[in-house]
């Protein structure tokens, strides 16, 4: 992926996750981000000149397509499993790695 600002990385991760959910036919999605900036860009910001506008527009198109989807902000401390999964993904060599069950650390 190379270097990118953290907000761009958060938006791209959310976009990729939602695209995968759509591809697999999930109908009800609850997504969380620990980036308040990303959350505001998706839900509030209407800036035509923001450098991340194309990604935000693509996200909004997905969000308002035909499915039950909510996106919420959650402080990092409340979504620790996301950090565990991100660390796990960082060490994967496949382009796509789907877990059948969450890691045991996420059940704590």
C-alpha positions in Angstrom: 0.0 0.0 0.0 2.9 2.3 0.6 2.8 5.5 2.7 -0.4 7.4 3.2 -1.9 9.6 6.0 -3.7 7.7 8.7 -7.1 9.1 7.7 -6.6 7.9 4.1 -5.6 4.5 5.4 -8.7 4.3 7.7 -11.0 5.3 4.8 -9.4 2.8 2.4 -9.7 0.0 5.0 -13.4 0.8 5.5 -14.0 1.0 1.8 -12.3 -2.4 1.2 -14.2 -4.0 4.1 -17.5 -2.8 2.8 -16.7 -3.9 -0.7 -15.9 -7.4 0.6 -19.2 -7.4 2.6 -21.1 -6.4 -0.5 -19.3 -9.0 -2.6 -20.2 -11.8 -0.2 -23.8 -10.6 0.0 -24.0 -9.5 3.6 -27.2 -7.5 4.2 -26.7 -6.1 7.7 -23.5 -4.4 8.6 -22.3 -2.5 11.7 -19.0 -0.8 11.0 -16.9 1.2 13.4 -13.9 3.5 13.0 -11.6 4.9 15.6 -10.9 7.9 13.4 -13.1 10.8 14.3 -11.8 12.6 11.2 -12.7 9.7 8.9 -16.1 9.5 10.5 -16.8 13.2 10.0 -15.6 13.1 6.4 -18.1 10.3 5.7 -21.0 11.6 7.6 -20.7 15.4 7.6 -18.0 17.0 5.4 -19.2 18.2 2.0 -16.0 19.8 0.9 -15.5 19.6 -2.9 -11.8 20.2 -2.6 -10.8 17.7 0.0 -7.9 15.4 -1.3 -9.8 12.3 0.0 -13.1 13.3 -1.7 -13.0 10.4 -4.3 -12.6 7.8 -1.6 -15.3 9.5 0.6 -17.7 9.6 -2.4 -17.1 5.9 -3.2 -17.8 5.1 0.5 -21.0 7.1 0.5 -22.2 5.3 -2.6 -21.7 2.0 -0.8 -23.3 3.2 2.4 -26.5 4.4 0.7 -26.9 1.3 -1.5 -29.5 -1.4 -0.7 -28.4 -2.8 2.6 -28.8 -2.2 6.3 -25.5 -0.4 7.2 -24.5 1.7 10.1 -21.1 3.4 10.6 -20.2 4.6 14.1 -17.2 6.2 15.8 -15.8 4.3 18.6 -12.6 5.2 20.6 -9.8 2.8 20.0 -9.9 1.5 23.6 -13.5 0.1 22.9 -12.6 -1.7 19.7 -9.5 -3.6 20.8 -10.3 -6.5 18.5 -9.9 -4.3 15.5 -6.3 -3.7 16.6 -5.7 -7.4 17.1 -7.1 -8.1 13.6 -5.0 -5.3 12.0 -1.8 -6.8 13.5 -2.8 -10.2 12.3 -3.4 -8.9 8.8 -0.1 -7.1 8.8 1.7 -10.4 8.8 -0.4 -12.1 6.1 0.9 -12.6 2.6 -2.4 -13.2 0.9 -4.4 -10.4 -0.7 -7.5 -11.6 1.1 -7.6 -13.5 4.4 -11.0 -14.4 5.8 -11.3 -15.7 9.3 -14.1 -18.2 10.0 -14.0 -17.3 13.7 -12.4 -14.3 15.5 -9.1 -14.9 17.3 -9.5 -16.0 21.0 -8.0 -12.7 22.1 -11.1 -10.9 20.7 -13.4 -12.9 23.0 -11.9 -11.4 26.2 
